[in-house]
Amino acid sequence: MKKKFLDAFHGLLFGLRHRSIMIQFLLGLCIVTAGLLLKFTPEEWLAVIILIGLVISAEIFNTCIEMICDKICPDYDETIGKIKDLSAAGVLVCALSAFIAALVIVLF
């Protein structure tokens, strides 16, 4: 059990070296800072924490899919391109949902 957690933390540290994951992580920190300044309620914090985790997780999965695709097919392939685009679209959906939720929290 301990090894599984260590492997997961190793994966997280590895992931934070990827630009796209680091960007999502930094955006999450910006939202946390905004929450502290705006004094979010416990319910708002719950939503923010879940959404930050969802977006970062989606970006980690997207990075994994891209790495697998690049390993399987290093040259351009139309199907691989579509797979990568779909994976990126998943991150976009999560990020847009989180952004809209943040607007709701801040504006209402």
N, C-alpha and C positions, 0 to 999 in steps of 0.2 A: 504494500500500500504506500509506504514512504517513497519508494522508487517512482511510483506513478506520479506522485505530487512533484517530486524533483524533476522528472521528465517534463511535466507540464510547465513548471516554472522556467526550465531551460528553454522550452519552446516559446514561452512568452518573451524572454530576453532576446532570443533569436529573432522573433517577430518584430520587436521594437527597433531592430536595425534596418528594417524595411521602411522606406520613405512613406508609403501610403498608410501603413499601420501607425507609424510615429505621428503623422498628421492627424489621424483620427484620435489618437491618444491626447495630443496637445489641444485639439478642439474640445475634447472632454474636460480637460483641465480648465479651459476657458469657461466652460459652462459651470463647472463647480465654483470657480471664482465668482462668476455672476450670481450664482445661487447664494453664496455667502454674503455678497454685497446687498442683494435684494431680499435677504432673509426668507428664503423659501420655507414653506410649511413642511411638516413631515411627509404629507401626501405628495407634495411637489417633489421633494427629495427622492421619494420612492420611485416616482415616474422617471426622474432624471437619471438615477442610478441604473435602472433597468434599461433605459434607452441608450445610455452611454455603453453599457455592456453589450447590448445588441449590435450597435454599430461597429464597435471594435471587433466583436466576434465575427460579424459578417466580413469585415475587412481581412481578418486572419484566414477565414475559409476561402475568400477570393484569392488571396495570395497563394494559399496551398494549391488551389485549382490551377492557377497560372503556372506555378512551378512544376506541377505534374504534367501539364500540357506541354511545357517547354522541354521537359525531359523526354517525353514520348515522341514528340515531333518538333525537333529544333528548327526545321525549315517552315516557311509559311504554309499553312493549310487552312482552307476556307472553313471547314467544320470546326477545327480547333479555334479559329478566330471567333466563330459564333459562340462556342462554349465560353470563351473568355469574356465576350461581350455580355452574355447572359449572367455570368458570375458577377461582373462589374455592375450590371443592372440591379442585382440583388442588394449590393451595398448601397446603390443610389436610392432604392426604395426605402431601405432602413434609415438612411441619412435624412431623406426628405420627411419621412414620418417623424423622426426625432426633432427636426427643425420646426415642423408645424406644431408639434406638442410643446416645444419651447416657446413658440409664439403665443400659444393659448395660455400657458402658465404666466408669461410676462404681461400679456395684454388684458387678461381677465381676472 
